[in-house]
Amino acid sequence: MKRIVVIVSEPTSLATTRGHLLLALRAAGYEVHAAAPVDATTVRWLTENGIRFHPLPMERAAIAPFGDTLLAFRIYRKMRELKPQVVLTCAIKPIVYGIPAALMAGVSRRHALITGLGYAFTDRHKSLRWRIVNLVARLLYAASLRGATTATFQNEDDRADFRRLGLLGRTPANVVNGSGVDLDRFKVAPLPEKPRFLMIARLLRDKGLAEYLGAAKLVKAARPEARFDLVGDKDPNPAGFPVSQVEAAVADGTIQYRGAVQDVRTVIAESRIFVLPSYREGTSRSVLEAMAMGRPIITTDAPGCRAPIVPAVNGLLVPVGTTTPLAEAMIRLIDNVEETVGMGSNSRAIAEQRYDIHKVTAHMMEIIESGRRSE
């Protein structure tokens, strides 16, 4: 039996973002193993679906030389123990330590899935800390990706940047349409009558939290009937957004903060317009889910954010890091109900055409099985 090990840094993604792919691998005859930090709910889901779980301690958001060296050794030891034919690594630490470890352990096909570039590539202020993190990330990516069988990105901009920076070497590079969206689970919901905006994101500066809060304040002054929801958990990332600023916006009535939500379908259904003023994404899963449920999108003209948007067809693009243009886009969709309804319908159609999880999974399976470039 063919054996594959999937290594991730965020354990919950195994059941959510990667679950459909893991099940497809099982159906294709693979013995599927997953390695990640422990999350009890995820471990239970994996076990119920016949996927073997291996605990892999990992500091996801920190540079820790001793801990990361130990991580690389643990991955190497696990590869020697399991002897898989294939390894799929997702996110920076599994890639930069997992690919070399798998190569040393003799794994014949080593795939890197780069789902977004994160803080290491997106700090707009270019602080000294960021410069150090960026340099280290580039060196690690360059070293590890040369040992990969393939590298797969979720938008064309990220692949182009890695090529420009010389991080890929001769490694074949693919682009897939994000992680896909389950169109049967995320069904179209009627748009509410009142203008209600929704942002779903971890509390990170580079998600555009400051811009969302600032635009919400401007819009409420001009259109008091507008409502603004924020959904998302805190994050230990160096780019974490101050919770105090969120609390202040709640206290003055600008937004409603709903914290982390297990099932986002309810909050999307309650919204009229989805907003993500992020500085950069792989391809946002929350945007795809909102599109599948028939929501118009306001996001930034940034790598990974603009990919699912046809301007003025299913959404609006605004400049990165700006508040007034974001507020103007919000007011436009408040004042033009017919346009908003049409954009919502078009969002669903684009989700069906390009982001159906079955199509994205089939593309990933082709890459994993062939080990070749598949545009």
Steps between C-alpha positions, in 0.01 A plus 500: 500500500619852419571704810487880538578723796338845514679745731331823613565762768134581570333173607140613448573548129524121462125461552390830347725628222672168414226254598361450149849434362582249775182306429572508126847359563346217704250429222789487251660216697746689719571416860471855634697630797481852646760669720423820691473651848225332702139620478254260662208572265720458193654177628151360554394596144814345351453177695135473399603535135780243505788748495789433735613792713853568625557776759759751383574784748561824312528871587304633203561874541850520647860467384646251746836359385514217754131410465512516120810280486318250720197528269712412196646199684154381607374520142806311374452229762130470416577468128753226573242321712205525258693475171237684293525535123357853519508791743285813471612797710273801558611841641847636565638284782381165363646601162838639601573221750285220360626500142872463589417241768293298252779524240756372751263219599469385139137604431471496122231768449513814712227758441486851645162677519552872561162628617610859564812695583391644835688745720841411352402661169225751581611754765430837338718693745810285442619511860840363598332191645312448174820537293668229707198269475472566125868420440485180705177391325648558156816306584302210644255489209783512244684215670196277550314551172801386301439161658127496419348295220243776444400831657133597482364851560146628545538806280713607206651801684667281763653272237627802305656651814676175588639479148611864508676445833671186371346276765381218273813397313388244242215362710175471296246753628121473478207726584168365631182695575544524875379215715158500333158530659235236568208634297259248649581617851520871424168556327358830380317688778263794440654843547362680807322829442720708729861586401709270718872453437709204612873444533636158596870492585746424773589814696806599297608844380564372149138382469404870487335523842591867547356584158177310569447673835583840352271454200219374723518820706486716184210307351294503819532878511358523147263200504398435863290197400813302403619221728849350520595154629850367568563128543838351582731381775811657650833394351852477654655616170743797526250695289221451755244782513442665843186354654458828687421677173233244417352540847496879460312468170247274670462739792423800276249301293703486179510120468377180656785260577389138505830327568574161350203322341497125438257515207523823301196427283265668748696824516543509120125448458435793734728728296430691181855584389826323580814709560866397518746792478802267531851595391560158343349152493556159342136485404269584787274210596256738669465701178424181304244390758330840487498485119345153508221636721431779251672797661663792317862551609698812585870422523838645409684509171770279653652159422254222581222747584426612145513149352130404557367848419382634166471872578144636486379148413516315831674757717712811536876538543654777712864600554691321775528680833240769429191591699311761296481295174377204705229713659401636157466145364280407797275802446474421129362155577267635767353751255481266198291204606448364149875499437558324831247227417654446156851477643383240751355283222821536299708400802319167518546444127875567521530269801332225298718557194842531664498411870289186536689286750464193277683680217774631727548160664522332157773747402692433823467126447644537149801688640557248780463199272706625206763703681513728198407856424130536425405858415 
